[in-house]
Amino acid sequence: MDIKSREKAYDGYFKIYKLTVEQQGHTFTREQFDRGDAVAALVFDTEKQQYILTRQFRVGSESELVEVVAGMVDKGEQPEESITREIEEETGYHVDRLQHLYTFYSSPGGTTERVMLYYAEVTKQNGAGGGNAHEHEFIEILHLTPEELDALETPDAKTIIAQQWAKLSRRG
């Protein structure tokens, strides 16, 4: 597939591009949702031996979701800086140790979003967490035992991947 042209079709909170592509002698258009890079982390409190997840309303699913801490990589930030900032904003915890687990596309058929998933260890909660009010974030902090994390049923892909990693890490 060869991208012949790209034009911005929508420039709001999100960006959508209209691509003209050529493949095997055929020319056609496709829309591309430019989401940017995202970060997410399975956060573990090493003193309490509990995982820290969040619950918040998500526009895409039109529902509240229980999920790992997540956010977007801001311009000029490295992913490790972004996830550290997100953990502090959403949970109030300072990151003691950070380990990159996976980088994956959330939905490569139409969006550019790559998710960099981390495992983070924390011990001290320095703030209240709950997100940024100026970004209209209202985030509930949840503490789950390893067994509760295993039993969690969620439709959120990054959280499912983190759950599976945690299970394999404990049993491997």
C-alpha positions in Angstrom: 0.0 0.0 0.0 1.3 3.4 -1.0 0.0 6.6 0.6 -0.4 9.1 -2.2 -1.8 12.1 -0.3 -2.9 13.1 3.2 -5.3 15.9 4.1 -6.7 17.0 7.5 -10.4 16.2 7.5 -11.1 17.2 11.1 -9.0 19.3 13.5 -10.7 19.3 16.9 -9.9 17.6 20.2 -8.8 14.7 18.0 -7.5 14.8 14.4 -8.8 12.8 11.5 -6.9 12.6 8.2 -8.2 11.5 4.8 -5.6 9.4 3.0 -5.6 8.6 -0.7 -3.9 5.2 -1.0 -2.9 3.0 -3.9 -2.7 -0.8 -3.7 -2.3 -3.3 -6.5 -3.3 -0.7 -9.1 -6.4 0.5 -7.2 -6.7 4.0 -5.7 -9.1 4.6 -2.8 -9.5 6.7 0.4 -9.3 5.8 4.0 -9.8 7.8 7.2 -7.1 7.8 9.8 -7.8 8.7 13.4 -4.6 10.4 14.7 -4.6 9.7 18.4 -0.9 10.1 19.2 1.0 7.9 21.6 -0.4 6.7 24.9 1.1 5.3 28.1 -0.4 3.0 30.6 0.8 1.2 33.8 -0.2 -1.6 36.1 0.7 0.0 39.4 1.6 -2.1 42.4 1.9 -0.9 46.0 4.8 -3.0 47.3 4.0 -2.2 51.0 0.3 -3.0 50.8 0.8 -5.8 48.3 -2.1 -4.4 46.2 -2.6 -3.2 42.7 -3.9 0.3 42.1 -6.4 0.8 39.3 -8.8 3.5 38.4 -12.5 3.9 37.6 -13.7 6.7 35.3 -16.2 7.5 32.7 -14.8 6.9 29.1 -16.4 8.6 26.1 -15.5 5.8 23.7 -17.3 3.1 25.6 -19.9 5.5 27.0 -19.5 3.9 30.4 -17.4 3.8 33.5 -14.4 1.5 33.1 -12.0 0.0 35.6 -8.6 0.2 34.1 -4.9 0.6 34.6 -3.6 4.2 34.9 -3.3 5.7 31.4 -2.9 8.9 29.5 -1.3 10.6 26.5 2.3 11.4 25.9 2.5 15.2 25.9 4.6 17.0 23.3 8.2 17.1 24.4 7.9 14.3 26.9 9.5 10.9 26.9 7.0 8.0 27.6 8.6 7.3 31.0 8.0 10.9 32.0 4.4 10.8 30.8 3.5 7.6 32.7 5.2 8.9 35.9 3.2 12.1 35.6 -0.1 10.2 34.9 0.5 7.9 37.9 1.0 10.9 40.2 -2.0 12.8 38.8 -4.4 9.8 38.9 -3.3 8.0 42.0 -1.2 10.5 44.0 1.7 7.9 44.2 5.3 8.6 43.5 6.9 6.0 41.2 9.7 3.9 42.8 10.4 1.6 39.9 9.2 1.5 36.3 9.5 -1.4 33.8 8.4 -1.3 30.2 6.3 -4.3 29.3 4.9 -3.9 25.8 4.3 -1.4 23.0 1.2 -2.1 20.9 -1.3 -0.5 18.6 -4.8 -0.2 20.1 -6.6 -0.5 16.8 -4.2 -0.4 13.8 -7.0 -0.6 11.2 -7.9 3.0 11.6 -6.0 4.7 14.4 -2.3 5.8 14.9 -2.4 5.3 18.7 0.4 3.2 20.1 0.2 2.2 23.8 3.4 1.8 25.8 2.5 -0.4 28.8 4.5 -0.4 32.0 4.6 -2.0 35.4 5.2 0.5 38.2 6.0 -0.1 41.8 5.0 2.5 44.4 5.1 2.8 48.2 4.3 6.4 49.1 1.1 8.3 48.3 2.1 12.0 48.3 -1.2 13.4 46.9 -4.9 12.7 46.7 -4.8 11.6 43.0 -8.2 11.6 41.2 -6.9 13.3 38.1 -6.9 16.9 37.0 -10.0 18.9 37.5 -9.0 21.4 34.8 -9.0 18.4 32.4 -12.4 17.4 33.7 -11.0 14.1 35.1 -12.9 12.5 37.9 -11.0 9.4 38.7 -11.8 6.9 41.5 -8.7 5.0 42.9 -9.2 1.3 43.5 -6.9 -1.1 45.5 -7.1 -4.7 44.4 -5.4 -7.8 45.8 -3.7 -10.1 43.2 -6.7 -12.4 43.4 -9.1 -9.5 42.8 -7.0 -8.4 39.8 -7.2 -11.9 38.4 -11.0 -12.0 38.8 -11.6 -8.5 37.4 -13.7 -8.6 34.2 -13.1 -5.6 32.0 -13.5 -4.9 28.3 -10.4 -2.6 28.3 -7.6 -4.2 26.2 -4.6 -2.5 28.0 -6.0 -3.7 31.3 -6.5 -7.3 30.0 -2.9 -7.3 28.8 -1.7 -6.1 32.1 -3.8 -8.7 34.0 -2.3 -11.5 31.8 1.3 -10.2 32.4 0.7 -10.1 36.1 -0.7 -13.7 36.2 2.2 -15.0 34.1 4.8 -13.1 36.2 3.4 -14.6 39.5 3.2 -18.1 38.1 6.4 -18.1 36.0 
